[in-house]
Amino acid sequence: MLSDDYEQEQTELQEKLLQLNEEITQQEEQAENIDRFISKVRKYLDLDELTPAVLNDMVKAVYVHASDKSNGAREQQVDISYDLVGILPAALLNDLQNGETA
């Protein structure tokens, strides 16, 4: 009886350990991707013109959603998926543009 409980607990702990190790690996990969993205952004800090080469290097995809006229004005959401980091929240981009930091 005690032996069965102990073995079950050990199995659960092993599964939890595998799950946590996987999460750590994902977090490390995400941190590396963010570092690489920041390095890319630094290359283009003094950009005078958006060229196709820069756009291809920085942007993975652009998603244009259906337009919405529910409030009387036509609005359309556009999401930009950046290379290595995905879609960044609009609030974060607005804060960065206004000089605020997280």
N, C-alpha and C positions, 0 to 999 in steps of 0.2 A: 504494500500500500504506500508506504513512505517512499520506496524506491520508484514506484510509478509516478508519483507526484514530482519527485526530484528529476526524473528523466523528462517529464513533460515540461517542467520549468526550464531545463537545460535546452530543450528543443526550441522553446519560445524565445529564450535569450539568444540563441544562435541565429534565429530568423531576424530578430530585432537588430542584432549586430550587423548582419548582411544588409539590412535595409538602411541602417545609419551610415555604413560605409559607402553605399551607393549614393546617398544624399550628399555626403562629404565630397565624393568625386564630382557630382554634378555642380556643387557650389564652387569647387576649385576650377572646373572648366568654365563656368560662368564668369568668375573673376578674371581668368586669363583672357576670355573674349572681351571683357570690358576694357582691360588694359590695352589689348590690340586695337580696339575701337578708338580709344583715347589717343593712341599713337597716330592712327589714321587722321583723326580730327585735327591734331596739331599740325599735320602736313598742310592743311588747307585753311589755317587761321587767317592768313592775309590774302584770301581769295578775292580777286576783283571780278571774275566772271565764272559762272557755272558752266563748265564744259561737259560734253558727253562722257569724257573719260573720268572726271570727278564724280559725276552722277552715278556711273556704273560702278565705281569703286566704293561709294558710300551707301547706295540704296539697293536693297534687295528686291523690294516690290512696293507698288503703290496701289492701295485699295480705295476705289471710289464707290461710295455707297449711294443708294437710291436717294433722290431728292425728297425733301419734306416741305410741304406748304401748309402745315397744320396751324401755324401761328400767323398766317397771312403773307409772310415773306418766304421766298424760296431759300432753303438751307440745304447744304449738302456736306456730308462728313467725308473727309479724306484722311486715311491713315497711311503713314509712310513706315514701312518696315526697313530699318537700317541694317546693314550688314553686321553680323556678329552679335547685335544686341536686340534685334526685333523692333517692335513698335514701342516708342517711348510715349508716355502719357503727355497730352497737350499741356496740362498744368505744369509739369516739370519743364517742358520746353519754354513756356511763357516765363517762368521764374528765372530760368537761365538767361533768356533774352533781356530781362529786366535787371540783370546783375545780381539777383538773389541766389544764394546757395542753399543746398539742403542741409 
